């Protein structure tokens, strides 16, 4: 299970967390959350007492969903720590009397939204890197060139445009795996290099055929236009 460990900050206090890429979920340190909600000097003891109370009350499922994961402790060592996803954390909060409960719930919701927004932005940047390298146009410029608005760009590409796009994406994926790229800057370089390789192929095709690969024509409206162009 590939994970991305980070630290989140709530009102100046650190909360350890980990992103599970397979499940696409954040998992937060339970004792860190107890610490910020209760201001307890010993959140580990508070958690042990809370676990027993939840089990006695029949809330075994909530407790069992708090899995153990090694995280960096205050002494600098990796120690097994109880973690839980957002849904389970919200259930735990209901059992912890705290004036910070509502602010923390809002913070927790915002954390989830920020992840989605950041991933969308990063995906758009990587896509633009690929398209810029392959066709010397970003996605929005490409759509404007074809006279598109909300339509899907791929649906309006001819065969060669689609093949070059797939070549750029497949090359980017291979570079990422071969280089074991980690971090957005390195992924961006992979995308740029993958697009550039497809771009060189496009230029070879254009130089040999004497015609531009990218066309303003709407492929969906005239599905035979690639064949027609090849025949001419």
PyMOL commands that set and color helices and strands:
alter all, ss='L'
color gray80, all
select helices_A, chain A and resi 30-38+43-56+60-64+86-93+101-135+139-145+153-156+159-179+184-209+225-231
alter helices_A, ss='H'
color red, helices_A
select strands_A, chain A and resi 3-10+13-20+25-29+67-72+78-85
alter strands_A, ss='S'
color yellow, strands_A
deselect
rebuild
show_as cartoon
